[in-house]
Amino acid sequence: MNPNDDDGQGRSGVARRSVLGGGAAAALAIPLLQGGAPAAQAAPVAEAASVELVTVKVKVNGKPVTVRVDPRVTLLDTLREELELTGTKKGCDRGQCGACTVHVDGRRVLSCLTLVATVDEREVTTIEGLARGDVLHPMQQAFIERDGLQCGFCTPGQIMSAVGMVQEGPARTDDEIRERMSGNICRCSCYPFIVDAIRDAQKVMR
């Protein structure tokens, strides 16, 4: 049988019209099924409304802070939305780009993957906490001098990760810098200048 016959019926004996018709019927059935189960839709809303808030006491950039938050809220969202520390950027929100990097007790973490409830009684440092008044941190200064940024969106995370990396132990080669900074993505491809900046800054940070 010719697969291009007018009735659109192929060798399987199934016509295109019947398939399309069935698909349309199924598509139309979806809203009907949804409309027939209001209780099922309301359940997640009621569950969300019943979540008990938790109190988190944390030191942020040297200052004690207390917040009441949903235990499912991330450190990133708390910093940006509750504390208005918007220097920490939300990039992929999946722990893949590094734009949200901050320090918890001196170690670099991805704040988009860190629940704020887990930092209770701990110390958090963001990009806003690196400088001392008008004096920039050596890593911040090096990024400026080496032009290690373009659009600047990833820069806070790059700097926080770089500071954490040096505190873990200075890199011995440029290749080591690249490897240890591989979790931070720069979509503007400023990587050579970022490496230069880190190499300069770690000499001062020693």
Summary of the structure (lengths in Angstrom):
residues: 206
radius of gyration: 26.1
end to end distance: 80.4
largest distance: 82.2
contacts: 583
relative contact order: 0.11
helix: 46%
strand: 15%
